[in-house]
């Protein structure tokens, strides 16, 4: 029992690791580097890939690299507008904090990103892509909404909906697995959100329980759009090696061009994890896990329905040209027999009562956030003024790279 607990603890810690960090760890592990699949993965995408992940410091952006999305429509927003209360999440480039606006007393989740860390890893395009995708989310019930964004000399700020029902990851961690009706409800709401993104020619690429939140009623809210790829037509492909190790589709590991069906593979992996407690090809040894994803047949224990089995086999099909969703995308998922109990119109209208109610008492109820986050002190630098000390060259570089980041909706969007 102790070994099983230690294994799960190790798994939970690994799951918080980003792919860039994982690659760097693999590259310094002599045993892992001997594995042929790992050697192939470490031989990263060709330099012409505009999204190449690279941990080397980036030179100052040339004029052609500047991202200009127009002037800020909210020039007055600043960190001192907020009272930062608690750390509620962490990522590669910063933290997510619960904050209360000092004027209207509304609660928000504020994602604060360090420009220096983003520039060092050449991730500014992904950050701007995240902002672009957030601007398109206002019309879908299961995607987190952006209220506005702004920047200081050294940080970027996303002012987001505050969702406090907890990460799906957190609830899975506590309950180990879900009964099939609960897993079906969550999978349907996630699929609806992915289908909407696909309708906008956006591929999500990083579906995992850590990026799936529950709202105060128990509905799904998809968050973190940093790895989204825009402008992927129905038959379009991309080739960037990115994602989260446990959920990488075979075609991504093979470094082949991939399409929107990569999201349906990830949906299958998340459904499998909800039903069984671990991702489908999981191993504590990352090289072995990659080998499993590429070569090991899918194994399903007999404690699920035939409909669930058939859906998992369709979504976790290693050949993307035979995967469920490859022809008619979300329509194929929607029409699968596993979802026959779901009325999709009622689902999207949030008229179906969620199978689990987080029972939060209000915005200050943080019971569903991991104490790993909430026990951490709020950094004093988070709310500092736009005149935070930063080297002059760094300020200029950051200003050019994130030009046009700031955003505030027009009054029309509230009507």
BALUM-514570 format. One record per residue (C-alpha): residue in three letters; x, y, z. Coordinates in steps of 0.1 Angstrom, whole numbers, padded with zeros to 4 digits, always signed. Layout:
ALAXYZ
...
END
This chain:
UNK+0000+0000+0000
UNK+0029+0024+0009
UNK+0045+0017-0025
UNK+0012+0025-0043
UNK+0009+0057-0023
UNK+0045+0067-0031
UNK+0038+0059-0068
UNK+0007+0081-0069
UNK+0025+0109-0051
UNK+0054+0107-0076
UNK+0028+0107-0104
UNK+0011+0138-0090
UNK+0043+0158-0088
UNK+0054+0147-0123
UNK+0020+0159-0137
UNK+0028+0195-0127
UNK+0059+0195-0149
UNK+0059+0213-0182
UNK+0071+0197-0214
UNK+0101+0221-0217
UNK+0112+0212-0181
UNK+0107+0175-0189
UNK+0128+0177-0220
UNK+0156+0193-0201
UNK+0154+0166-0174
UNK+0155+0139-0200
UNK+0185+0154-0218
UNK+0205+0152-0186
UNK+0195+0116-0177
UNK+0220+0092-0192
UNK+0197+0062-0189
UNK+0168+0080-0206
UNK+0189+0094-0234
UNK+0199+0058-0245
UNK+0163+0050-0253
UNK+0156+0053-0290
UNK+0122+0070-0287
UNK+0137+0096-0262
UNK+0166+0102-0286
UNK+0141+0109-0314
UNK+0121+0132-0292
UNK+0152+0152-0280
UNK+0161+0157-0317
UNK+0137+0186-0317
UNK+0116+0200-0345
UNK+0135+0216-0375
UNK+0145+0253-0370
UNK+0120+0265-0396
UNK+0092+0257-0372
UNK+0080+0292-0360
UNK+0068+0278-0327
UNK+0100+0258-0318
UNK+0103+0254-0281
UNK+0138+0265-0270
UNK+0152+0272-0236
UNK+0180+0295-0248
UNK+0177+0332-0241
UNK+0162+0350-0270
UNK+0178+0381-0287
UNK+0158+0413-0287
UNK+0129+0410-0313
UNK+0135+0425-0347
UNK+0108+0448-0361
UNK+0094+0419-0381
UNK+0089+0398-0349
UNK+0069+0425-0330
UNK+0034+0416-0321
UNK+0011+0445-0327
UNK-0026+0439-0320
UNK-0035+0476-0319
UNK-0035+0502-0291
UNK-0047+0493-0257
UNK-0083+0500-0251
UNK-0078+0500-0214
UNK-0047+0521-0207
UNK-0057+0529-0172
UNK-0057+0494-0157
UNK-0029+0487-0133
UNK-0020+0462-0106
UNK-0029+0486-0077
UNK-0065+0483-0088
UNK-0066+0449-0071
UNK-0062+0435-0037
UNK-0043+0402-0042
UNK-0056+0377-0017
UNK-0043+0342-0024
UNK-0022+0321-0048
UNK-0046+0296-0065
UNK-0023+0283-0092
UNK+0012+0282-0107
UNK+0026+0277-0141
UNK+0059+0279-0161
UNK+0058+0317-0163
UNK+0040+0330-0133
UNK+0011+0325-0109
UNK-0027+0327-0108
UNK-0041+0347-0079
UNK-0075+0354-0064
UNK-0079+0391-0064
UNK-0107+0416-0055
UNK-0111+0447-0075
UNK-0108+0477-0051
UNK-0136+0497-0068
UNK-0163+0473-0076
UNK-0154+0445-0051
UNK-0157+0418-0078
UNK-0135+0387-0075
UNK-0113+0377-0104
UNK-0086+0352-0111
UNK-0056+0372-0122
UNK-0029+0354-0142
UNK+0004+0372-0137
UNK+0032+0362-0161
UNK+0068+0372-0160
UNK+0079+0387-0193
UNK+0116+0378-0186
UNK+0107+0341-0183
UNK+0085+0341-0214
UNK+0112+0358-0235
UNK+0139+0335-0222
UNK+0120+0305-0236
UNK+0108+0323-0267
UNK+0072+0317-0258
UNK+0058+0352-0266
UNK+0039+0339-0296
UNK+0021+0313-0274
UNK+0012+0340-0248
UNK-0003+0362-0275
UNK-0021+0332-0290
UNK-0036+0326-0255
UNK-0048+0362-0254
UNK-0063+0359-0289
UNK-0082+0327-0280
UNK-0095+0342-0248
UNK-0110+0370-0267
UNK-0131+0345-0287
UNK-0144+0325-0257
UNK-0172+0349-0246
UNK-0199+0329-0263
UNK-0193+0295-0249
UNK-0205+0283-0214
UNK-0176+0259-0208
UNK-0146+0282-0216
UNK-0131+0306-0191
UNK-0137+0343-0200
UNK-0112+0372-0202
UNK-0124+0405-0188
UNK-0094+0425-0199
UNK-0056+0424-0199
UNK-0028+0449-0193
UNK+0009+0450-0187
UNK+0036+0466-0167
UNK+0073+0469-0175
UNK+0080+0433-0164
UNK+0047+0415-0162
UNK+0015+0406-0181
UNK-0019+0404-0164
UNK-0049+0384-0176
UNK-0081+0394-0156
UNK-0102+0362-0159
UNK-0134+0347-0145
UNK-0128+0334-0110
UNK-0138+0297-0109
UNK-0136+0280-0075
UNK-0150+0245-0078
UNK-0115+0231-0081
UNK-0094+0215-0108
UNK-0107+0182-0122
UNK-0072+0169-0113
UNK-0078+0179-0077
UNK-0111+0160-0075
UNK-0096+0129-0093
UNK-0067+0130-0069
UNK-0091+0128-0039
UNK-0116+0103-0054
UNK-0092+0082-0075
UNK-0119+0077-0103
UNK-0155+0086-0112
UNK-0185+0065-0119
UNK-0195+0064-0155
UNK-0224+0088-0155
UNK-0203+0115-0139
UNK-0174+0109-0163
UNK-0199+0111-0192
UNK-0212+0145-0181
UNK-0178+0160-0178
UNK-0166+0144-0211
UNK-0197+0158-0229
UNK-0191+0194-0216
UNK-0154+0192-0225
UNK-0162+0178-0259
UNK-0187+0207-0265
UNK-0159+0232-0256
UNK-0134+0215-0279
UNK-0160+0214-0307
UNK-0165+0251-0303
UNK-0128+0259-0305
UNK-0125+0237-0336
UNK-0154+0256-0352
UNK-0131+0287-0348
UNK-0102+0267-0364
UNK-0085+0265-0331
UNK-0068+0233-0319
UNK-0064+0232-0281
UNK-0035+0208-0278
UNK-0032+0206-0240
UNK-0063+0189-0226
UNK-0056+0174-0191
UNK-0074+0174-0158
UNK-0052+0203-0145
UNK-0066+0226-0172
UNK-0103+0216-0165
UNK-0120+0235-0137
UNK-0154+0230-0120
UNK-0174+0261-0114
UNK-0194+0267-0082
UNK-0223+0246-0095
UNK-0201+0218-0109
UNK-0200+0226-0146
UNK-0168+0222-0166
UNK-0147+0253-0174
UNK-0118+0248-0198
UNK-0088+0271-0191
UNK-0052+0278-0201
UNK-0050+0284-0238
UNK-0012+0289-0241
UNK-0007+0260-0264
UNK-0037+0266-0287
UNK-0029+0268-0324
UNK-0050+0292-0344
UNK-0060+0291-0381
UNK-0061+0253-0385
UNK-0087+0246-0411
UNK-0107+0213-0410
UNK-0081+0195-0430
UNK-0052+0216-0418
UNK-0022+0203-0399
UNK+0006+0217-0377
UNK+0038+0201-0364
UNK+0050+0217-0332
UNK+0061+0192-0305
UNK+0041+0204-0275
UNK+0016+0192-0249
UNK+0019+0173-0217
UNK+0038+0140-0216
UNK+0010+0117-0204
UNK-0014+0129-0231
UNK+0008+0132-0262
UNK-0008+0116-0292
UNK+0013+0091-0312
UNK+0016+0114-0342
UNK+0030+0142-0320
UNK+0056+0118-0305
UNK+0064+0107-0341
UNK+0069+0144-0349
UNK+0045+0139-0378
UNK+0021+0167-0390
UNK-0011+0164-0368
UNK-0046+0179-0370
UNK-0075+0187-0347
UNK-0079+0150-0339
UNK-0051+0154-0315
UNK-0077+0169-0291
UNK-0099+0139-0295
UNK-0070+0116-0285
UNK-0066+0138-0254
UNK-0103+0136-0246
UNK-0100+0098-0247
UNK-0070+0099-0224
UNK-0089+0122-0199
UNK-0120+0099-0200
UNK-0099+0069-0195
UNK-0083+0086-0165
UNK-0117+0095-0150
UNK-0128+0059-0153
UNK-0096+0042-0142
UNK-0076+0067-0121
UNK-0044+0069-0143
UNK-0038+0080-0180
UNK-0041+0050-0205
UNK-0004+0044-0211
UNK+0011+0058-0179
UNK+0045+0048-0166
UNK+0067+0064-0140
UNK+0095+0059-0165
UNK+0089+0086-0192
UNK+0107+0067-0219
UNK+0087+0036-0212
UNK+0055+0057-0212
UNK+0063+0071-0246
UNK+0070+0036-0259
UNK+0036+0025-0246
UNK+0018+0054-0263
UNK+0035+0045-0296
UNK+0034+0007-0295
UNK+0013-0008-0267
UNK-0022-0019-0275
UNK-0050-0002-0255
UNK-0060-0024-0226
UNK-0095-0019-0211
UNK-0106-0036-0179
UNK-0141-0051-0180
UNK-0157-0028-0154
UNK-0170-0002-0179
UNK-0200-0004-0203
UNK-0196-0015-0239
UNK-0205+0020-0250
UNK-0176+0035-0230
UNK-0153+0008-0243
UNK-0162+0016-0279
UNK-0158+0053-0273
UNK-0123+0049-0257
UNK-0112+0026-0286
UNK-0124+0052-0311
UNK-0107+0082-0294
UNK-0075+0063-0285
UNK-0069+0050-0320
UNK-0032+0054-0327
UNK-0038+0061-0364
UNK-0053+0096-0365
UNK-0069+0089-0399
UNK-0090+0062-0382
UNK-0096+0080-0350
UNK-0132+0090-0340
UNK-0137+0126-0351
UNK-0113+0124-0381
UNK-0142+0129-0406
UNK-0169+0150-0390
UNK-0150+0162-0359
UNK-0173+0170-0330
UNK-0204+0157-0348
UNK-0190+0122-0346
UNK-0183+0125-0309
UNK-0217+0140-0302
UNK-0235+0112-0320
UNK-0216+0083-0303
UNK-0239+0059-0284
UNK-0220+0067-0251
UNK-0236+0101-0252
UNK-0271+0089-0260
UNK-0284+0100-0225
UNK-0272+0135-0232
UNK-0295+0163-0245
UNK-0269+0185-0261
UNK-0291+0216-0262
UNK-0299+0213-0225
UNK-0262+0206-0218
UNK-0250+0238-0235
UNK-0277+0258-0217
UNK-0265+0244-0184
UNK-0299+0229-0177
UNK-0285+0195-0168
UNK-0278+0193-0130
UNK-0241+0184-0125
UNK-0235+0150-0108
UNK-0213+0167-0082
UNK-0218+0200-0064
UNK-0187+0216-0050
UNK-0208+0233-0023
UNK-0187+0264-0021
UNK-0200+0291+0003
UNK-0187+0321-0017
UNK-0156+0335-0033
UNK-0135+0332-0002
UNK-0142+0294+0000
UNK-0109+0279-0012
UNK-0115+0243+0000
UNK-0111+0229-0036
UNK-0078+0246-0043
UNK-0046+0226-0036
UNK-0029+0238-0003
UNK+0003+0236-0023
UNK-0009+0269-0039
UNK-0030+0285-0012
UNK-0004+0281+0015
UNK+0021+0301-0005
UNK+0025+0338+0004
UNK+0013+0363-0022
UNK+0045+0378-0037
UNK+0048+0415-0028
UNK+0060+0423-0063
UNK+0026+0411-0079
UNK+0009+0444-0072
UNK+0038+0468-0076
UNK+0035+0498-0099
UNK+0043+0499-0136
UNK+0077+0515-0126
UNK+0090+0482-0112
UNK+0128+0482-0115
UNK+0139+0464-0146
UNK+0170+0469-0168
UNK+0164+0495-0195
UNK+0173+0470-0223
UNK+0149+0444-0208
UNK+0120+0469-0206
UNK+0125+0479-0243
UNK+0127+0443-0254
UNK+0096+0433-0234
UNK+0076+0463-0246
UNK+0083+0454-0282
UNK+0075+0417-0278
UNK+0042+0422-0261
UNK+0030+0454-0279
UNK-0008+0452-0282
UNK-0013+0428-0254
UNK-0036+0450-0233
UNK-0073+0446-0240
UNK-0106+0458-0227
UNK-0139+0449-0242
UNK-0160+0476-0259
UNK-0192+0485-0241
UNK-0212+0468-0269
UNK-0200+0434-0257
UNK-0220+0439-0225
UNK-0252+0448-0242
END
